[in-house]
Amino acid sequence: MKCLVVDDSATMRRIVVNALKSIGYAETVEAADGNEALALCDGGVGLVITDWNMPVMGGLDLVKRLRANPETAATPILMVTTRSIKDDILTAVQAGVSNYIVKPFTPQVLKEKIDQMLAGAAHAA
Amino acid sequence: METARINALAQDLETTLRLMDQLIGEVRAIGGESEHLATLHQLAEAIGRRPSLAALPGVLLQAYGEIAGALGGIRLSREAIQVHAVDRLRHTHDKLAEVSSATESAATEMLDGLDRSLAMIDRLEALGASGSAQPADPDGRSLHQALRDEVNNLFGVLQFQDITSQQLRGACDLLAEVEQRLSAVANLFDPSVGADVPLPEVAVALPDTADAGPKTYDAAASTRRAGTRQAMADAILAQAHLAPAPLALIEA
């Protein structure tokens, strides 16, 4: 399954990509903002992992755009961010995220959240 | 400048002009015209016609109004700086202290992880040299897997760079805002200082960021209590997925 990693920090993208590889997801593509991510979503992406605060287009807007597009409306979307206040989390849920990780995270937490999302997607199907 | 002094100055000037006019009238009443008297009379009329002098009391009162308004603006700006900038500066100081602490903790974790990794490499070399089979660690992992896990953990520790970077960007933006406010206040006293900086408004407004694009940092970013914050996020998501409609009623 191809995973799209979206973060304006090159360091964070490397960390997320490495964490994905360590838990068995070796196929990844990267984007530095929501705009770049939208352009990459046509290429058979099965999972989107996005940061919140990014230039050009932030993670929240990216989630809304993906959910508004019938081709990507059902794509699992994982928000990985430093934002952890209740209102932010609720905002992300209302926008349509499938799961939510607070930085800093471990590969074990990443695996747990991805497993939850994929199980939910399979159940919905 | 105090109101009383301005009023006193205006009254003095008015009194002076009236005395001059009275004096000219008395001289004229005493006896005949003279060249000096005519000159004096013309001078008094000229002084009276000069708009700068005749309008001086009004000008002074207007200046008083402007100065009073500026003082009011200074007072409000000072209060705004006290309430917003000083408290936020104190918060920023705490954030910067957290940055220092986070980088030190991350560096220590990385050094410890590197030490453990080197120890595992030493053991692998020894086992390889002796031809012995790898013993499993208490978790049942091979030495190679344990070493791989250690290195992956080091990747994770490096997340501190992203978090501290956001904290520093927040601190920089705050300091720039405080600098702008202080420059605007200083401009009240010396227009040549920061001449392109507008006077502070009575109601101190934040900079207009409507066209600035999405914010690229989280001012509340932190490396602390990640586990607790993740647990709270999990609880909120669990409740949201169980009752997706009335999200506004979800309690933390």
Contacts between the chains, C-beta under 8 A, distances in Angstrom:
chain1	res1	chain2	res2	distance
A	7	B	162	7.9
A	8	B	216	6.4
A	9	B	161	7.8
A	9	B	162	4.7
A	9	B	165	7.1
A	11	B	158	6.4
A	11	B	161	5.2
A	11	B	162	5.9
A	12	B	159	6.9
A	12	B	162	4.7
A	14	B	155	7.6
A	15	B	155	5.3
A	15	B	156	6.6
A	15	B	158	5.9
A	15	B	159	5.9
A	18	B	152	6.7
A	18	B	155	4.6
A	19	B	152	7.2
A	19	B	155	6.9
A	19	B	156	6.9
A	22	B	148	7.7
A	22	B	152	4.7
A	52	B	218	7.1
A	53	B	166	7.2
A	53	B	214	7.1
A	53	B	215	5.7
A	53	B	216	5.4
A	53	B	217	5.5
A	53	B	218	5.4
A	54	B	214	6.6
A	54	B	216	6.5
A	55	B	213	6.2
A	55	B	214	6.5
A	55	B	216	5.1
A	56	B	213	6.9
A	56	B	214	7.4
A	57	B	214	6.8
A	58	B	214	3.9
A	58	B	215	7.5
A	61	B	214	7.2
A	81	B	218	7.1
A	82	B	162	7.8
A	82	B	163	5.9
A	82	B	166	6.3
A	82	B	218	4.6
A	82	B	220	7.3
A	82	B	221	3.8
A	82	B	222	7.0
A	83	B	218	5.3
A	83	B	220	7.3
A	84	B	220	7.7
A	84	B	229	3.9
A	84	B	230	7.9
A	84	B	232	6.9
A	84	B	233	6.3
A	85	B	220	7.1
A	86	B	232	7.3
A	86	B	236	6.2
A	86	B	252	4.9
A	89	B	232	7.8
A	89	B	233	5.3
A	89	B	236	4.7
A	89	B	237	7.1
A	90	B	236	6.5
A	90	B	240	7.1
A	90	B	247	5.8
A	90	B	250	6.7
A	93	B	236	7.2
A	93	B	237	6.4
A	93	B	240	4.4
A	93	B	247	6.7
A	94	B	247	6.0
A	99	B	237	6.7
A	100	B	233	4.9
A	100	B	234	7.9
A	100	B	237	5.7
A	101	B	230	7.0
A	101	B	233	7.7
A	102	B	226	6.0
A	102	B	229	4.6
A	102	B	230	4.6
A	102	B	233	5.5
A	103	B	159	5.7
A	103	B	162	6.9
A	103	B	163	6.2
A	103	B	221	7.7
A	103	B	226	7.2
A	104	B	156	6.7
A	104	B	157	7.9
A	104	B	159	3.9
A	104	B	160	7.0
A	104	B	163	6.7
A	104	B	223	6.1
A	104	B	226	5.3
A	105	B	156	7.3
A	105	B	159	7.5
A	105	B	226	7.3
A	105	B	230	7.3
A	106	B	153	7.8
A	106	B	156	5.7
A	107	B	152	6.0
A	107	B	156	6.8
A	109	B	230	6.7
